[in-house]
Amino acid sequence: MPALASHRKPRTRVRSTTPAVGLTTAALAGVTLLSTQSATAAPASPKPSIEDVQKKVDDLYRQAGTATQKYNQAKEASAAQRGKVDALLDDVAKRADKLNEARRELGNYAAAQYRTGSIAPTATFFLADDPQSYFDQNQLMDRMAGRQQKAVTDFRTQQAAASKKRAEAVTSLEALTESQDTLRTSKEDVQKKLGEARAMLSKLTAEEKARLAALERKKEAEAKRKAEELARQQAEAKLKADEAAQQAASGSGTGTSTGTGSGSSTTTTTKGEKALAFARSQMGKPYVWGATGPSSYDCSGLTQAAWKAAGVDIPRTTWDQVEIGTRIATADLQPGDLVFFYDDISHVGIYEGDGMMVHAPKPGANVREESIYYMPIYGSVRPA
């Protein structure tokens, strides 16, 4: 019988090519999927322009200034509350001493009564050797009972007062805790804003930093131009005022018409000049948020110290400083006046004259002269 093997069809080796086809298909599918994902993925955000960076950094510094004022406000509130708590705790301690004294007095009465016992008045009368001595002793006991009653009343009064003061101390301690929480939150907010500003600036290339510096110079030049225009207007206004005063004096034949008013103005101007002189003497010292001198300042710390040098105490924060003295129009500014900036009143400087001021600008900068038009003006006051 012929072998069957010769009639078998040769095997087709398909297993060697099928995986290759499958792999190729999978690879194509993967490439297609990746291509589809790449096509549908959101495009990368474009890098912000230098103008946008400048605007963002300026805004972060402004926000840090606002947070600094909140920090200053919370720090003052915390210090005031701490003083109140300490006073209340001292009062509670003193009242505790008085309460203990009243308690001891009551204890003495109770001990005396326990030792002598209590005998009915009739029995005491019959047992007495001398009726007169009984009556004398009875009057003495009445007086002792009155003192005992007074001791009880004093004890209850001291007890109620001590309880009231303890409740006040607890409330004040809670308020102190709240002030300290606000202080901590404000501090963290300042640090966060400044960190964001530094991070943005650190990502700039050397070329971008140069362009940013050029934008700053342009901004400063425009602010200086506006300051020069204000100086020209103020000079013209002063010239007209002087001419009007001379005409009034020559017409009346006397020089007494401006006597009282000029005396008051001179005093105010002198104080303003003293405040300005102090501020100028601090130029070159670094801005540090929350600082009040003498080695560093924030903006309102500098203005407070300057007017203190002139003999005038003003509040700590910009929000409180803007509420004092007399509101002054920009055209009527005199040396020493306080100029406030931004809608949230987060910055302040001391007017120098000719549209310029001395201020503590921002972290990384020193106390310096600058045009009052470098930032948007909110308003101005004359403290005294």
C-alpha positions in Angstrom: 0.0 0.0 0.0 1.4 3.3 -0.9 2.3 5.6 1.9 -0.3 8.1 2.7 2.2 10.8 3.6 2.8 11.5 -0.1 -0.8 12.6 -0.5 -0.8 15.2 2.3 -0.8 18.8 1.3 2.2 20.8 2.5 1.4 22.9 5.6 1.1 26.5 5.2 3.2 28.3 7.8 0.8 31.1 8.7 1.7 31.5 12.3 5.0 33.2 11.5 3.2 36.0 9.7 0.0 36.4 11.6 1.6 38.0 14.7 3.4 40.4 12.5 0.2 41.5 10.9 -1.4 41.8 14.3 1.5 43.8 15.7 1.5 46.1 12.7 -2.3 46.7 13.1 -1.9 47.4 16.8 1.0 49.8 16.2 -1.1 51.6 13.5 -4.0 51.8 15.9 -1.7 53.1 18.6 -0.3 55.7 16.3 -3.8 56.7 15.2 -5.0 56.9 18.8 -2.0 59.1 19.8 -2.6 61.2 16.8 -6.2 61.6 17.7 -5.3 62.4 21.3 -2.7 65.0 20.2 -5.2 66.6 17.9 -7.9 66.8 20.6 -5.6 67.8 23.5 -5.9 71.4 24.7 -3.1 73.6 23.3 -0.5 74.7 25.7 -1.2 78.1 27.3 0.8 80.8 25.6 3.6 82.5 27.7 2.4 85.8 29.2 3.7 88.9 27.6 6.1 91.2 29.6 3.3 93.7 29.9 1.1 91.0 31.5 3.9 90.0 33.8 4.4 93.6 34.9 0.7 94.0 35.5 0.5 90.8 37.5 3.6 91.5 39.6 2.4 95.0 40.4 -1.0 93.6 41.4 0.6 90.9 43.6 2.7 93.6 45.4 -0.5 95.7 45.8 -2.3 92.7 47.3 0.7 92.1 49.6 0.4 95.7 50.7 -3.2 95.2 51.5 -2.4 92.0 53.5 0.4 94.0 55.3 -2.2 96.6 56.5 -4.4 93.7 57.7 -1.4 92.3 59.5 -0.6 95.7 61.1 -4.2 96.1 62.1 -4.4 92.6 63.6 -1.1 93.1 65.4 -2.4 96.3 67.1 -5.6 94.6 68.0 -3.7 91.6 69.4 -1.5 93.9 71.5 -4.4 95.9 72.8 -6.3 92.7 73.7 -3.3 91.3 75.4 -3.1 94.3 77.6 -6.8 94.1 78.4 -6.5 90.4 79.2 -3.5 91.0 81.5 -5.4 93.7 83.4 -8.4 91.5 83.8 -6.3 88.6 85.0 -4.7 90.9 87.6 -8.1 92.1 88.7 -9.3 88.5 89.0 -6.3 87.6 91.1 -6.9 90.6 93.5 -10.6 89.7 93.8 -9.7 86.1 94.5 -7.6 87.4 97.4 -10.5 89.4 98.8 -12.8 86.4 98.3 -10.4 84.2 100.2 -10.2 86.8 103.0 -14.0 87.0 103.3 -14.2 83.2 103.3 -11.6 83.0 106.1 -13.6 85.6 108.1 -16.8 83.5 107.7 -14.8 80.4 108.7 -13.7 82.2 111.9 -17.3 83.0 112.8 -18.3 79.4 112.1 -15.5 78.0 114.2 -16.3 80.3 117.1 -19.9 79.3 117.1 -19.0 75.7 117.0 -16.7 76.0 120.0 -19.1 78.0 122.2 -22.2 76.2 121.1 -25.7 77.9 121.2 -27.7 78.4 124.4 -31.2 79.7 124.5 -31.3 83.4 125.6 -33.7 82.6 128.6 -31.4 80.0 129.9 -28.4 82.3 129.6 -30.3 85.0 131.6 -31.1 82.7 134.5 -27.6 81.2 134.5 -25.9 84.6 134.5 -24.3 85.6 137.8 -25.2 89.3 137.1 -28.3 90.2 135.0 -26.5 93.4 134.0 -23.6 91.5 132.6 -26.0 89.4 130.6 -27.5 92.4 129.0 -24.0 93.7 128.2 -23.0 90.4 126.7 -26.2 90.2 124.7 -25.6 93.6 123.2 -22.0 92.4 122.3 -23.4 89.3 120.6 -25.9 91.4 118.7 -23.0 93.5 117.4 -21.1 90.3 116.6 -24.1 89.0 114.7 -24.2 92.2 112.7 -20.6 91.9 111.8 -21.2 88.3 110.9 -24.0 89.3 108.6 -21.8 91.9 107.0 -19.1 89.3 106.5 -21.6 87.1 104.7 -22.8 90.0 102.6 -19.2 90.9 101.7 -18.4 87.3 100.8 -21.4 87.1 98.4 -20.5 90.5 96.9 -16.8 89.5 96.3 -17.9 86.1 95.0 -20.3 87.7 92.4 -17.6 90.3 91.4 -15.0 87.6 91.0 -17.3 85.5 88.9 -18.1 88.5 86.6 -14.4 89.3 86.1 -13.6 85.7 85.4 -16.3 85.7 82.7 -14.8 88.9 81.2 -11.4 87.4 81.2 -12.6 84.3 79.4 -14.3 86.5 76.7 -11.2 88.6 76.3 -9.0 85.5 76.0 -11.3 84.3 73.2 -11.0 87.7 71.5 -7.2 87.6 71.8 -7.2 84.1 70.2 -9.3 85.5 67.3 -6.9 88.4 66.9 -3.9 86.1 66.9 -5.6 83.9 64.3 -6.2 86.9 62.1 -2.6 88.0 62.6 -1.3 84.6 61.5 -3.6 84.4 58.5 -2.6 87.9 57.4 1.1 87.0 57.7 0.6 83.9 55.6 -1.3 85.9 53.0 1.6 88.5 52.7 4.2 85.7 52.4 2.0 83.9 49.8 1.6 87.0 47.6 5.3 87.9 47.8 6.2 84.3 47.0 4.1 84.4 43.8 5.6 87.7 42.7 9.2 86.3 43.2 8.3 83.1 41.4 7.0 85.0 38.3 10.1 87.2 38.2 12.5 84.2 38.6 11.1 82.6 35.5 12.0 85.5 33.3 15.0 85.3 31.0 17.7 87.9 31.0 16.2 89.5 27.9 12.7 89.5 29.4 14.1 91.1 32.6 15.7 93.8 30.5 12.4 94.5 28.7 10.6 94.6 32.1 13.1 97.1 33.3 12.5 99.2 30.2 8.8 99.2 30.9 9.5 100.3 34.5 11.6 103.2 33.2 8.8 104.2 30.8 6.3 104.1 33.7 8.6 106.2 35.9 9.2 108.7 33.1 5.4 109.2 32.6 4.9 109.6 36.3 7.7 112.1 36.5 6.2 114.1 33.6 2.9 114.3 35.4 4.7 115.4 38.6 6.5 118.2 36.7 3.1 119.4 35.3 1.7 119.5 38.9 4.8 121.4 40.0 4.2 124.0 37.2 0.6 124.4 38.2 1.4 124.7 41.9 4.0 127.4 41.1 1.5 129.4 39.0 -1.1 129.1 41.7 1.4 130.3 44.3 2.5 133.2 42.2 -1.1 134.3 41.7 -1.8 134.0 45.4 1.2 136.0 46.3 0.2 138.7 43.8 -3.3 138.8 45.2 -2.0 139.1 48.7 0.3 142.0 47.8 -2.5 143.8 46.1 -4.7 143.3 49.1 -2.0 144.6 51.4 -1.2 147.6 49.3 -4.9 148.5 49.0 -5.6 148.3 52.7 -2.5 150.1 53.7 -1.8 147.6 56.4 -0.3 144.1 56.6 -2.6 142.7 59.2 -5.1 141.0 57.0 -3.2 137.7 57.0 -1.8 137.8 60.5 -3.9 135.1 62.2 -4.3 132.7 59.3 -0.6 132.8 58.3 0.4 132.0 61.8 -1.6 128.8 61.9 -0.5 127.9 58.4 3.2 128.4 59.4 2.8 126.1 62.4 1.2 123.4 60.2 3.8 123.8 57.5 6.6 123.5 60.1 5.2 120.2 61.4 4.9 118.9 57.9 8.5 120.0 57.1 9.7 118.2 60.2 7.9 115.0 59.2 9.3 115.3 55.7 12.8 115.9 57.0 12.6 112.7 59.1 11.3 110.7 56.1 14.2 112.0 53.9 16.7 111.0 56.6 15.4 107.4 56.3 16.0 107.1 52.6 18.0 104.1 51.7 16.6 101.9 54.5 14.9 98.8 53.3 11.1 98.1 53.0 10.1 95.3 55.4 6.4 94.6 55.8 5.2 95.1 59.3 8.2 97.2 60.2 8.1 100.6 62.0 11.7 101.4 62.2 14.3 102.4 63.0 16.3 100.1 60.6 13.4 99.3 58.2 9.8 100.4 57.5 6.7 99.5 55.6 4.8 102.4 54.0 2.5 103.3 57.0 5.3 102.6 59.5 7.4 105.3 57.8 4.6 107.9 57.8 3.7 107.2 61.4 7.4 107.5 62.5 7.8 110.7 60.4 4.9 112.5 62.0 5.8 111.2 65.5 9.2 113.0 64.9 7.2 116.1 64.3 5.4 115.7 67.6 2.1 114.3 66.2 0.8 110.8 66.9 -1.0 109.2 64.0 -2.5 105.7 63.7 -0.6 102.7 62.5 -2.5 101.6 59.3 -3.3 103.4 56.1 -7.0 102.8 56.7 -6.8 104.7 60.0 -4.3 107.4 58.8 -6.6 108.4 55.9 -9.4 109.3 58.5 -7.4 111.8 60.4 -6.6 115.5 59.8 -8.0 117.5 56.9 -8.6 116.2 53.4 -6.5 118.0 50.8 -6.9 118.2 47.0 -3.9 117.1 45.0 -3.4 120.6 43.6 -3.1 122.0 47.2 -0.6 119.5 48.6 2.2 120.8 50.9 5.3 119.1 52.2 4.5 116.5 54.9 1.0 115.8 53.6 0.0 112.1 53.4 -0.9 110.8 49.9 -2.8 107.5 49.7 -3.0 105.1 46.7 -5.3 102.5 45.2 -9.0 102.0 45.8 -8.3 99.8 48.8 -6.0 102.5 50.4 -3.1 100.0 50.7 -0.2 102.4 50.3 0.8 105.8 51.5 3.7 108.3 51.0 4.8 111.7 52.4 4.5 114.6 50.0 7.8 116.3 49.3 6.8 119.0 46.8 6.8 119.4 43.0 4.7 116.3 42.6 7.2 114.0 44.4 7.0 112.0 47.6 9.1 110.0 49.9 7.8 106.5 50.6 8.7 102.9 51.5 7.7 101.3 48.1 7.6 97.5 48.3 9.7 94.4 49.3 13.1 94.4 47.7 13.2 98.3 47.5 14.5 101.0 49.8 12.8 104.2 51.1 13.1 106.6 48.2 11.8 109.6 46.3 9.1 109.0 43.6 6.4 110.7 41.7 3.0 110.6 43.3 1.7 109.6 39.9 3.6 106.3 39.9 0.4 104.7 41.4 -3.2 105.7 41.2 -4.0 108.3 43.8 -6.9 107.7 46.2 -6.7 111.0 48.2 -4.6 113.1 50.6 -4.8 114.4 54.2 -2.9 116.9 56.3 -2.5 115.3 59.7 -2.1 118.6 61.7 
